[in-house]
Amino acid sequence: MFFEDLTPGRTFDLGEVRVDGAEMVAFARRFDPQWYHVDAERAAASHHGGLIASGFYTVSLFMRAYVDHVLARAAADASPGLEELRWLAPVRAGDRLAARLDVMGARPSTARPGLGTVSLSGTMFRLGPDGQPAQEVLRTRFRGWFTLRPG
């Protein structure tokens, strides 16, 4: 998949993931050891009502889905950066999350000849018992560089 394939309006289903509680806490212990991510007793007694995932863990789940469903089959280069990253609702162990990627814009890169800059919007939703999106938990806007189709 090349730059020319990433046309504005195109949407990618990035699949679903179930939040693994042990992985969620291990990530927090290593990278974001705030009490509401790692101290189950204190989190349960708080307004959080239990442990909540680090937002950085949640965005790492999105990134894995993006790599598996798009980047692994794309002529992708690096990313020039994030424009927005929002954690909209707490994520908890056992949650089932669905991710989607939308192509918002695309133009040849002025900084990197042979590449195009693609503006992307990603979302993650908590799925309800019926398997339908119940609540948006993450929103991000970022850009990626993709190789122009040869010839």
N, C-alpha and C positions, 0 to 999 in steps of 0.2 A: 504494500500500500504506500503510495507516494503522495507528496503534497497535493497534486491535482485531484486525488481521490477524496480529499478532506474538504468537501464543499460546504459552505454555510447552509445550515438547516439539517445536515446529516446528524443522526442520533445513533449511539452505540449502547446496546444493553450490556452492562458490565457484569451481569450475573448477581448471584446472591451469596452471602456468607453468614454463618451463625457465629456469634461472638463467643469465643472460648474463654471461660472465666479464669482458668489458670494462666493462659497466655496473656490475658488482659492485665492481670495483677503482676505477672512477671515483667511485662513491659514497663508498667508503672514503677515497680521497685527499682528497675535499672535506670529509667530515663525521666520519670516524673513522679517522684515519691511523695506526693502530697497526700495528706491523711485521708481524703475522700476517695482516693484511688487505691490505697493499700491497707487501711485500718478498718476492717469490716465492722467491728464493734462500734467504733466512734461514728462511722458513716451511717450505720443503722439507727443510731440515736439522734442523728442530725436531720435537718430538713431534706437531705438527699434520700433518706429512707433506705440506704444501702450503698454499696460500692458503685461508683460510676467510672466509666472508662476515661482514661486520659484522651483529650482531644487529639493528641499526636498519635495515639494508638488508632483511633478511628480514621484519621487521614492516612495512616499506613495501610489500613484495610482497603481504603479507596485506591491508593497507589498500586497495591498488588493487583486489584481487579483491572485497573487501567493497563498495567503491564501485560497481564495475561490475555486480555481481550482486544487490545489495540496495539501497543508498542511491540509486542513479540512478533507481529506480522507486518510491521511498518518500517519504512526507511526513515527511521527517526534519528535525530541528533539530540543534543542537550535541550534544556528548557531555559529560556531567558528569565523565567521567574513567575511568581505568584502575584496576582493583583488583588485577590480576595480569598480569605479563608475564614469561614464562619462555622462555629459549632452551635447548632440551633436547639438541640435538646439532648439530655443525657442519654448515653448508651450504657447498657448493662449486660452482664453475662447472660447468655441465652438468647439475646435479641437476634432476630433474623433481619439482616439488612440487604437492601437491593441498591445497586449503583447504576447510574446512567451518565453518559458523556454526550454533550451537545457541541457541535462545531458552530461557533458564533461568527467567525470571520477568517479570511485567509488572504495573504498577500505575499508576493516575493519579498524576501528579506533584503533590506538595503545594507545591512551590516555584514551579512554572510552570503556571498555569491554562491549560487547552486542550491540554496536552501529557501524554503518558504516559511513564513511565520503564521502559525495557526492559533487563533484565539479560541479557547475551549472553556466550557462551563461544566462542572461536575456536581452531581448531587447524590446523596445517599438518603434512603428512606428506611424507617423501621416498618417492617411488614406486620400487618395485623393477623389475627387467627385465620382470616379468610385468604391470606396470601397477598392481599392488596396493600399498596402503600398507605400507612396510617399516619405517619409523621415524618417530616423532613428533619434529619439529624445533622447533616453536613452540606455545606455549599462552598464551592471553590471556583474561582476564575483564574486561569493561567494561560500562558502561551507555550507553544512547543515549536521546535524547528524540525522540519521534515524535508528530506531530499527531493529536489525536483526530478520528475521522470526523465531518464536519459533520452537524448535525441529529440 
